[in-house]
Structures are given as structure tokens and as C-alpha cells.
Amino acid sequence: MSQRIIDRRYVGDILQRIYDSDIDFKLTLFSEGGYFYVAQGNRRIPLRGTTVEEAVTDLAGKLTQDFPESDFAVWWRGTFSSERNQAPL
């Protein structure tokens, strides 16, 4: 994973920002067999990682790529870009 993994204490904040964002996206995050997925209709989209921190980091990266102009993507890039070596938020 090229993105630095978020710290566990930020998982809730990041999920809340996704929820509050302008992205029209339904999120069902679940774990099965030690891996995390996002359910979208009948599809399961795998998230990289086996911890919730890795899965949420991957989800944030995917949303930033898919919705680059969204409020969430702007916030994510500004506070937690892979080039920065600092804590988010």
C-alpha cells in the first residue's frame, strides 16, 4: 500500500467525513475471512488490508480517486496525503 496507513484513533473521524461529504455513495463496510469489503449492490469491492485502519485508508484513497473534486477528496489530500509525514486532522 503506497499510502501511509492512518492511525486507529482517526478511523471514526474519516468515516464521519465520508458520511458528511457531498459524495453520493452508499457504504456498507464488512469483514469476511479477515478481509474488508465495501458492498455496492450485489458487488463486493475488496479493500486492501486486513485491519480496519488499512481498509479505511484504502477506501479513502479509492474515493479520492473516484471523486477527485469532492469535499472529502480535497480534505483527504490536504490533511493526509502520502507525501506528508504528519498525523492527519
C-alpha positions, -999 to 999 in steps of 0.1 A, spaced: 0 0 0 17 32 -11 -5 54 12 7 57 48 -18 39 70 -40 60 92 -38 57 130 -67 38 146 -79 69 165 -88 86 132 -110 58 117 -142 72 131 -134 108 120 -126 97 85 -158 76 82 -178 105 96 -162 129 69 -172 104 42 -207 103 56 -209 141 58 -194 146 23 -210 155 -9 -203 121 -24 -234 102 -34 -221 68 -21 -237 41 0 -212 25 23 -216 -9 38 -182 -20 52 -179 -56 63 -152 -81 71 -152 -117 59 -124 -142 63 -101 -115 77 -105 -91 48 -126 -60 44 -151 -52 16 -175 -25 6 -208 -38 -6 -222 -20 -37 -254 -36 -49 -246 -72 -55 -209 -65 -58 -182 -67 -32 -153 -44 -37 -123 -56 -18 -103 -32 3 -66 -37 7 -55 -47 42 -65 -69 70 -70 -43 97 -97 -16 99 -70 11 96 -57 -4 63 -92 -8 49 -103 27 58 -71 41 43 -77 22 11 -114 33 10 -104 69 14 -78 66 -14 -104 50 -37 -130 77 -30 -104 104 -36 -95 88 -70 -132 83 -80 -144 117 -68 -114 139 -70 -133 172 -68 -154 162 -38 -151 179 -4 -138 147 10 -111 143 -16 -100 179 -11 -98 174 27 -81 140 24 -54 153 1 -49 184 22 -46 167 55 -34 132 48 -15 130 15 10 102 10 37 128 5 32 143 40 48 127 70 25 140 97 -6 130 116 -40 137 99 -65 161 113 
